[in-house]
Amino acid sequence: MKLCMIGTGYVGLVSGVCFADLGNDVICVDRNIKKVDNLKKGIIPIYEPGLEELVLKNYKNKRLMFSTNLKKSVSKSDIIFICVGTPTKKNGYGADLSQIYNVAKEIRSSISKFKIIITKSTVPVTTGDQIEKIISQKISKKIFSVISNPEFLREGEAIRDFTYPDRVVIGTKDKKSNKILKNLYTPLISKGAKYVNTSRRAAELIKYASNAFLATKITFINELANLCEKIDVNIEDISIGMGLDKRIGGRFLRAGPAYGGSCFPKDTKAIVTTADKYKTNLSVIKSVIVSNQNRSLLLLKRVEVILKNKIKNKKICFLGVTFKANTDDMRDSSSLLMIPSLIKKGAFVNYFDPTGEKNEFKKIKNVNFSKNIVSAIKDSDLIIIHTEWNDFKSINFKKIVKNKNFIIFDMRNIYSSKKMKELKINYFAVGC
Ligand code: NAD
């Protein structure tokens, strides 16, 4: 099939290359000229395991193309996936849909024969109705169909998640388009993905409901971790004991820093805004948002306690600054709040992240990027394990850190408290 992905970011690029790998002809379009030029040279704009090889292979096979020419790419394609950003509005909690509606306006002049237009971006319920309205102002409804097909991939596992999804959700009542999409997704369905055909509005809401539920799970276990810290119980035991119940499940039930990234923070805010618009109070999700916002402040308080309120002039090392492992995505990472706050209190912060130096910290005085783990931790008073990269799982701290009284605050519970005690390392974890 001939596909066009509009927006070549984490979702558009990954799903585009995976569709190409399944034998489709895919044009990935982006308005960012540099991004497209780089992709044509084989330079991948994001860090995602396995992505580079797959892009290079499919680009070489000419199944994958890159372009900045939206109109031409749309007119050559049968199925158009809208994969642009839907960030939080500058003022307020709702989703900013300007990128989506701009695309809808741009593509309508390129539709002269039947096309399926799909929102893969996460969009509030009724956005599909609006897109249909915008396009039908210029084009007959007979030659296009607007469908919701939300994407559930996770950064860091994106290729695996796209290729082996739990489900493919298609929101349309149009039988012809549904048949075409079922055909497109057949290689994934035959590997075990469940195919869910529902209404467009339901598909839009399924995505938000799923993200809000996962954010709730994380927040739930994070709050229980706070209790565990006070009653000499290890949260890891609670996670295991709860997670083995198949009704609950162990995933997203690990205590740690506030959830971050480009999805959960913005999507929880957007769903409560949508519900408010329809005079429905999603009070559980509202509490989750507040609890998560407080989480970083709470962990900062714990840092103060660990350092006995003496933060000034302390050398603090952050191992990992991205919101999760295996991605370079800094959007809404809790490190963005914690590091500047510690600097304000007079600390010196050294950080190492396997995906390199971050623009977000370049202009902050007394924040320094180290090129490897050894140079990052060797002079530290306090080492904060912020992101759960495999690189941080077997560090010989005693051999590397010069300061004999160094402390570790493991926000991901990577290490065993018992082992650290045996090694006589001053070690703190979350929820124990
Ligand atoms: P992103 O910011 O990485 O990529 C969006 C891209 O769209 C950018 O490269 C931008 O230049 C491009 N763009 C914007 N307007 C354009 C236009 N008019 N023409 C061409 N290109 C245009 O965003 P992302 O993380 O890929 O997320 C995209 C959507 O998918 C969001 O709605 C997000 O919520 C959703 N989503 C993201 C993830 C994830 O893990 N990142 C997972 C599932 C769903």
Residues whose N, C-alpha, C, O or C-beta is under 5 A from the ligand:
A	BS01	NAD	I6 G7 T8 G9 Y10 V11 G12 V29 D30 R31 N32 C83 V84 G85 T86 Q99 V103 K120 S121 T122 E151 F152 L153 R154 E155 S262
